Amino acid sequence: MHQEGYVKTIRTIGVVLGVFAITGLSSGCLAVATPAMGVIFADVKWDGDAEGSLGSKEGTACARSFMGLVSSGDASIKAAAQAGGINNVTRVDHHTKWTIILGEYCTTVGGN
C-alpha cells in the first residue's frame, strides 16, 4: 500500500511538471507584440504613426518566431523603407499574426 501512494505521488508530480513545461513552451509565442492578445490565434493590424500624405510607395519587413524558441528577421522601419524604395517615410503600420507554433511581426511603411 505504501508503494502505491509513492507511485501516485510521482505520477502527480510528473503531470504537474508536464503541464508547466507545455505551458512554458507554448507561451513563448506570446512574445510577439500585439495590442489584442489571443490565446490560440491572433491576426491583428494597427496604426503606428502617420505624418503628411500617405505616399505612393509601400514596403514591408517582418520578423518571425518558432515556438518562442527561435526568432529571426528585421521588422524595422528602415528595412521596410528599403524594401519599398522609400526615402521619406510618412506612414508606419504594424501587423501581427501568430499561432501557438509560429509568430510573425511585420512593419509596413508608406511614403515617397
RAVENTA-V336256 format. One record per residue. SS is DSSP state (a for helix, b for strand, c for the rest). OMEGA is omega in radians with two decimals (none if undefined). D_CENTER is the distance of its C-alpha to the mean C-alpha in Angstrom with 1 decimal. Layout:
<<SS | OMEGA | D_CENTER> <SS | OMEGA | D_CENTER>>
This chain:
<<c | -3.13 | 49.8> <a | -3.12 | 48.4> <a | 3.11 | 46.5> <a | 3.10 | 44.9> <a | 3.12 | 43.5> <a | 3.13 | 42.1> <a | 3.12 | 40.4> <a | 3.12 | 38.9> <a | 3.12 | 37.5> <a | 3.11 | 36.0> <a | 3.12 | 34.3> <a | 3.11 | 33.0> <a | 3.11 | 31.5> <a | 3.12 | 30.0> <a | -3.14 | 28.3> <a | 3.12 | 27.0> <a | 3.10 | 25.6> <a | 3.11 | 24.1> <a | 3.11 | 22.3> <a | -3.14 | 21.0> <a | 3.14 | 19.8> <a | 3.12 | 18.0> <a | -3.14 | 16.4> <a | -3.14 | 15.3> <a | -3.10 | 13.9> <a | -3.14 | 12.1> <a | 3.11 | 10.7> <a | 3.12 | 9.0> <a | 3.14 | 5.9> <a | -3.14 | 6.2> <a | 3.09 | 5.6> <c | -3.05 | 2.4> <c | 3.07 | 5.5> <c | 3.10 | 7.4> <c | 3.13 | 11.2> <c | -3.04 | 11.6> <c | 3.01 | 10.1> <c | -3.08 | 11.1> <c | -3.08 | 12.0> <c | -3.06 | 12.1> <b | 3.04 | 10.5> <b | 3.04 | 8.9> <b | -2.95 | 9.9> <b | 3.04 | 10.5> <b | 3.07 | 12.3> <b | -3.13 | 13.9> <b | 3.04 | 16.5> <b | -3.07 | 16.3> <b | 3.08 | 19.9> <b | 3.07 | 23.0> <c | 3.10 | 26.5> <c | -3.11 | 29.3> <c | -3.10 | 29.3> <c | 3.13 | 26.2> <c | -3.06 | 27.6> <c | -3.11 | 28.4> <b | 3.12 | 25.6> <b | 3.10 | 21.9> <b | -3.11 | 19.4> <b | 3.06 | 15.7> <b | -3.04 | 13.6> <b | 2.97 | 10.2> <b | -3.08 | 8.2> <b | -3.12 | 7.0> <b | 3.07 | 6.5> <b | 3.12 | 9.2> <c | -3.14 | 9.6> <c | -3.11 | 8.3> <c | -3.10 | 11.7> <b | 3.08 | 11.5> <b | 3.11 | 9.4> <b | 3.09 | 11.1> <b | 3.14 | 11.7> <c | -3.13 | 12.9> <c | -3.09 | 11.2> <c | 3.07 | 14.2> <a | -3.14 | 16.8> <a | 3.13 | 19.4> <a | 3.12 | 17.7> <a | 3.12 | 17.2> <a | 3.11 | 20.8> <a | 3.14 | 22.2> <a | -3.13 | 20.7> <a | -3.11 | 22.6> <c | -3.05 | 25.6> <c | 3.08 | 25.3> <c | -3.11 | 27.5> <c | -3.10 | 27.3> <b | 3.12 | 23.9> <b | -3.12 | 24.6> <b | 3.07 | 21.4> <b | 3.08 | 17.7> <b | -3.13 | 15.1> <b | 3.12 | 11.3> <b | 3.07 | 9.4> <b | 3.05 | 6.0> <b | 3.12 | 6.6> <b | 2.97 | 5.8> <b | 3.14 | 8.7> <c | -3.06 | 9.8> <c | -3.05 | 10.1> <b | 3.08 | 7.7> <b | 3.11 | 4.2> <b | 3.08 | 4.9> <b | -3.10 | 5.3> <b | 3.02 | 9.1> <b | 3.09 | 12.1> <b | 3.11 | 15.3> <b | 3.05 | 18.6> <b | 3.13 | 22.1> <b | -3.12 | 25.4> <c | none | 28.5>>
